[in-house]
């Protein structure tokens, strides 16, 4: 705790006091550390390319599901589903 002089009566007053106890004059508070400005919020925009890849991957999965229903196309349908899931996961991972 430091002592400062009152501007009205000249007596020593604690620097934390809001007014002089002798004369009642307000004590000006000296700012020790100026407040630090907050850093701005950064909003990142993602490209529509990744959204399109996610949607495309989901579409490939749907095509694969439809293909597995056809007779004799089960392996092609399963492969299409795996590729669709891989594309969707790749786009999700790199979407940010």
C-alpha positions as CSV (number, residue, x, y, z in Angstrom):
1,X,0.0,0.0,0.0
2,X,1.5,3.4,-1.0
3,X,0.7,6.8,0.3
4,X,-0.3,9.7,-1.8
5,X,-0.8,13.4,-0.9
6,X,-4.3,14.8,-0.9
7,X,-4.7,17.5,-3.5
8,X,-6.8,19.6,-1.2
9,X,-5.3,19.4,2.3
10,X,-1.8,17.9,1.5
11,X,-2.1,15.1,4.0
12,X,-0.9,11.6,3.2
13,X,-3.7,9.2,2.2
14,X,-3.7,5.6,1.2
15,X,-3.7,5.1,-2.6
16,X,-6.6,2.7,-2.3
17,X,-8.8,5.3,-0.5
18,X,-11.6,6.8,-2.5
19,X,-11.6,10.1,-0.6
20,X,-9.3,11.9,1.9
21,X,-10.4,11.0,5.5
22,X,-9.4,14.5,6.7
23,X,-11.1,16.8,4.2
24,X,-13.3,14.4,2.1
25,X,-11.7,15.3,-1.2
26,X,-11.9,12.6,-3.8
27,X,-8.6,10.8,-4.4
28,X,-7.8,10.2,-8.1
29,X,-7.0,6.5,-8.7
30,X,-4.0,6.0,-10.9
31,X,-4.3,3.2,-13.3
32,X,-1.3,0.9,-12.8
33,X,-1.7,-1.4,-15.8
34,X,-3.9,-0.4,-18.7
35,X,-6.3,-3.1,-19.7
36,X,-5.1,-5.3,-22.5
37,X,-7.3,-5.4,-25.5
38,X,-8.8,-8.8,-26.3
39,X,-7.7,-10.4,-29.5
40,X,-10.4,-10.4,-32.2
41,X,-12.3,-13.5,-32.8
42,X,-11.3,-15.2,-36.1
43,X,-14.0,-17.0,-38.0
44,X,-12.7,-19.3,-40.6
45,X,-14.7,-19.9,-43.7
46,X,-14.6,-23.3,-45.2
47,X,-14.9,-23.8,-48.9
48,X,-17.9,-25.3,-50.6
49,X,-15.7,-27.9,-52.1
50,X,-15.6,-29.9,-48.9
51,X,-19.4,-29.6,-48.4
52,X,-19.8,-31.0,-52.0
53,X,-17.4,-33.9,-51.3
54,X,-19.4,-34.8,-48.2
55,X,-22.6,-34.7,-50.1
56,X,-21.1,-36.6,-53.0
57,X,-19.8,-39.3,-50.6
58,X,-23.3,-39.6,-49.1
59,X,-24.7,-39.9,-52.6
60,X,-22.2,-42.6,-53.5
61,X,-23.2,-44.6,-50.4
62,X,-26.9,-44.3,-51.4
63,X,-26.0,-45.5,-54.9
64,X,-24.1,-48.4,-53.4
65,X,-27.1,-49.4,-51.2
66,X,-29.3,-49.3,-54.3
67,X,-26.8,-51.4,-56.3
68,X,-26.6,-54.1,-53.6
69,X,-30.4,-54.7,-54.1
70,X,-29.8,-55.7,-57.7
71,X,-29.2,-59.4,-58.4
72,X,-25.6,-60.2,-59.1
73,X,-24.3,-56.7,-58.2
74,X,-23.7,-57.2,-54.5
75,X,-19.9,-56.9,-54.7
76,X,-20.1,-53.8,-56.8
77,X,-22.6,-52.3,-54.4
78,X,-20.4,-53.0,-51.4
79,X,-17.4,-51.6,-53.1
80,X,-19.4,-48.5,-54.0
81,X,-20.5,-48.1,-50.3
82,X,-16.9,-48.4,-49.1
83,X,-15.7,-45.7,-51.6
84,X,-18.6,-43.4,-50.6
85,X,-17.7,-43.7,-47.0
86,X,-14.1,-43.1,-47.7
87,X,-14.9,-40.0,-49.7
88,X,-17.2,-38.6,-47.0
89,X,-14.6,-39.3,-44.3
90,X,-11.9,-37.7,-46.3
91,X,-14.0,-34.6,-46.8
92,X,-15.0,-34.5,-43.1
93,X,-11.4,-34.8,-42.0
94,X,-10.2,-32.0,-44.2
95,X,-13.2,-29.8,-43.8
96,X,-11.6,-28.1,-40.8
